[in-house]
Amino acid sequence: VIDEYSGAAMSYPTSVRDAGSVRTALLHFGGQKAANFIVKYGSDRAAEIVSAGKALGWIHQASTPNSVLHSPQAERGIRTSKDGASCNLEQSGLEHKDWPLAQEHHDLVRTFTEPAPTKGVKDKRQGLTKFEAACGRKFDGKLITFGALVGYKVPPIGLPPFAPKTVPGIFLGWEVQEDFRWRGTYKVADYE
């Protein structure tokens, strides 16, 4: 999902392509407040996407029927996201099954760090990142490479008094809630 105004993007891999999972993804991306605004969205006319948008009361802008390239901007965004996930997996040494996490990490790093699209020097998005343009605040988390070895805190229950307060883990990303709300939680897998 790509926000045309801010350029912010997030991937929502799913094993089921139905209107319910698409609606859940759209609400997560836009937040509950997006359902209260007039929202236009584009798609390749996939029935589950059209149905989810109608359920939200959004205005659908369908692509041209029988067109090989539905939306060059969307197609390029998808390709960039997939390529980024592949690079994340390659450099991390993690397995192919971890591609949804690798893709989400890539999309979020781009959203956190890349400049928002602008239409000239007087555009109010000038100097903002995609994240700032999307939600009006700076991202204040740590930018960590996908698959990096990190130390993370464990509950101190049962630990000897001088035991390490962190254990090794593998960094997988950030837990971003709907409407790009981040509450300081990172996704980390135990190294063992």
C-alpha positions as CSV (number, residue, x, y, z in Angstrom):
1,V,0.0,0.0,0.0
2,I,1.4,3.4,-1.0
3,D,0.1,6.8,0.1
4,E,0.3,9.1,-2.9
5,Y,0.6,12.3,-0.8
6,S,3.5,11.2,1.5
7,G,5.0,8.4,-0.4
8,A,4.8,6.2,2.7
9,A,4.5,2.5,2.0
10,M,3.9,-0.7,3.8
11,S,3.6,-4.3,2.6
12,Y,0.9,-6.6,3.9
13,P,1.8,-10.2,2.8
14,T,-1.1,-12.6,3.3
15,S,-1.7,-16.2,2.4
16,V,-5.4,-15.4,1.8
17,R,-6.6,-12.9,-0.8
18,D,-10.0,-11.8,0.3
19,A,-11.9,-8.6,1.0
20,G,-11.5,-9.0,4.8
21,S,-7.7,-9.2,4.8
22,V,-7.5,-6.3,2.3
23,R,-9.8,-4.2,4.5
24,T,-7.7,-5.0,7.5
25,A,-4.6,-4.0,5.7
26,L,-6.1,-0.7,4.4
27,L,-7.4,0.2,7.9
28,H,-4.0,-0.6,9.4
29,F,-2.3,1.6,6.8
30,G,-4.7,4.5,7.0
31,G,-5.9,4.1,10.6
32,Q,-9.5,4.3,11.7
33,K,-9.6,8.0,11.0
34,A,-9.1,7.3,7.2
35,A,-12.5,5.6,7.2
36,N,-14.1,9.0,8.1
37,F,-12.5,10.9,5.2
38,I,-13.2,10.8,1.5
39,V,-10.4,8.5,0.3
40,K,-9.6,7.7,-3.3
41,Y,-7.7,4.5,-4.0
42,G,-6.5,2.8,-7.2
43,S,-6.3,-0.9,-8.0
44,D,-6.0,-3.4,-10.8
45,R,-9.8,-4.1,-10.4
46,A,-9.2,-7.2,-8.2
47,A,-12.5,-8.1,-6.7
48,E,-11.2,-8.3,-3.1
49,I,-9.7,-4.9,-3.3
50,V,-12.8,-3.3,-4.8
51,S,-15.0,-4.9,-2.2
52,A,-12.8,-3.8,0.7
53,G,-12.7,-0.2,-0.6
54,K,-16.5,-0.2,-1.0
55,A,-16.9,-1.5,2.6
56,L,-14.9,1.5,3.8
57,G,-16.8,3.9,1.6
58,W,-13.7,4.8,-0.4
59,I,-13.8,6.0,-4.0
60,H,-12.3,3.5,-6.4
61,Q,-10.2,4.6,-9.4
62,A,-9.8,1.5,-11.5
63,S,-7.0,0.9,-13.9
64,T,-7.6,0.5,-17.6
65,P,-9.0,-3.0,-18.4
66,N,-6.7,-5.4,-20.1
67,S,-3.7,-3.1,-19.6
68,V,-0.4,-4.9,-18.9
69,L,0.9,-2.0,-16.8
70,H,-1.9,-0.9,-14.4
71,S,0.0,1.9,-12.7
72,P,3.6,2.6,-13.5
73,Q,4.2,4.2,-10.1
74,A,2.6,1.3,-8.2
75,E,4.3,-1.3,-10.2
76,R,7.7,0.4,-9.6
77,G,6.9,0.6,-5.9
78,I,6.1,-3.1,-5.8
79,R,9.3,-4.0,-7.7
80,T,11.5,-1.8,-5.4
81,S,9.9,-3.4,-2.3
82,K,10.5,-6.9,-3.6
83,D,14.1,-6.1,-4.5
84,G,14.7,-4.5,-1.1
85,A,13.3,-7.6,0.6
86,S,15.7,-9.8,-1.5
87,C,18.7,-7.6,-0.5
88,N,17.6,-7.8,3.1
89,L,17.5,-11.6,3.0
90,E,20.8,-11.9,1.2
91,Q,22.8,-9.6,3.5
92,S,21.2,-11.1,6.7
93,G,21.6,-14.7,5.8
94,L,18.1,-15.4,6.9
95,E,15.9,-17.9,5.0
96,H,13.4,-17.2,2.2
97,K,10.5,-17.9,4.6
98,D,11.4,-14.7,6.3
99,W,10.6,-12.6,3.2
100,P,7.5,-10.9,4.7
101,L,9.6,-9.5,7.6
102,A,12.4,-8.5,5.2
103,Q,9.9,-6.7,2.9
104,E,8.2,-4.9,5.8
105,H,11.6,-3.8,7.1
106,H,12.7,-2.4,3.7
107,D,9.4,-0.5,3.2
108,L,9.6,1.0,6.7
109,V,13.3,2.1,6.4
110,R,12.4,3.9,3.1
111,T,9.3,5.5,4.8
112,F,11.4,6.6,7.8
113,T,14.3,8.1,5.9
114,E,13.4,9.1,2.3
115,P,12.2,12.6,1.5
116,A,8.5,13.0,0.8
117,P,7.5,13.8,-2.8
118,T,7.1,17.5,-3.4
119,K,5.8,19.8,-6.1
120,G,8.3,22.6,-5.8
121,V,10.0,24.6,-3.1
122,K,6.7,26.0,-1.6
123,D,5.3,22.6,-1.0
124,K,4.6,22.1,2.7
125,R,6.2,18.6,2.5
126,Q,9.6,20.2,1.5
127,G,12.2,18.9,3.9
128,L,10.0,16.2,5.4
129,T,10.5,12.4,5.3
130,K,7.7,10.2,4.0
131,F,7.0,9.3,7.6
132,E,6.8,12.9,8.7
133,A,4.5,13.8,5.8
134,A,2.2,10.8,6.6
135,C,1.8,11.2,10.3
136,G,3.1,14.7,11.3
137,R,5.9,13.5,13.6
138,K,9.5,12.4,13.4
139,F,10.5,8.8,13.7
140,D,12.6,8.6,16.9
141,G,13.5,4.9,16.8
142,K,16.8,3.3,16.0
143,L,17.5,2.5,12.4
144,I,19.0,-1.0,12.5
145,T,19.9,-3.3,9.6
146,F,17.6,-6.3,9.0
147,G,19.1,-9.4,10.6
148,A,21.7,-7.5,12.7
149,L,22.8,-9.1,15.9
150,V,21.4,-7.0,18.8
151,G,21.1,-7.4,22.5
152,Y,17.6,-7.2,23.9
153,K,16.2,-7.0,27.4
154,V,14.8,-10.0,29.1
155,P,12.5,-10.1,32.1
156,P,14.8,-10.1,35.2
157,I,12.7,-12.8,36.9
158,G,14.9,-15.7,38.0
159,L,18.2,-14.1,36.8
160,P,21.2,-14.1,39.2
161,P,22.1,-10.6,40.5
162,F,25.1,-10.1,38.1
163,A,23.7,-11.9,35.0
164,P,23.6,-10.0,31.8
165,K,20.5,-7.9,31.4
166,T,20.3,-8.6,27.7
167,V,20.5,-11.6,25.5
168,P,21.6,-11.9,21.8
169,G,18.8,-11.6,19.2
170,I,18.3,-10.9,15.5
171,F,16.7,-7.6,14.5
172,L,13.7,-8.0,12.3
173,G,12.1,-4.5,12.4
174,W,9.7,-2.2,14.2
175,E,6.2,-2.9,15.5
176,V,4.2,-0.2,13.7
177,Q,0.6,0.1,14.6
178,E,-2.2,1.5,12.5
179,D,-1.7,5.0,11.1
180,F,2.1,4.6,11.4
181,R,2.0,4.8,15.2
182,W,5.3,3.4,16.7
183,R,5.4,3.0,20.5
184,G,9.0,2.0,20.8
185,T,8.7,-1.7,20.3
186,Y,11.1,-3.6,18.1
187,K,10.7,-7.0,16.5
188,V,13.6,-9.2,17.6
189,A,14.0,-13.0,17.3
190,D,16.0,-14.9,19.9
191,Y,19.4,-15.8,18.6
192,E,19.2,-19.3,19.9
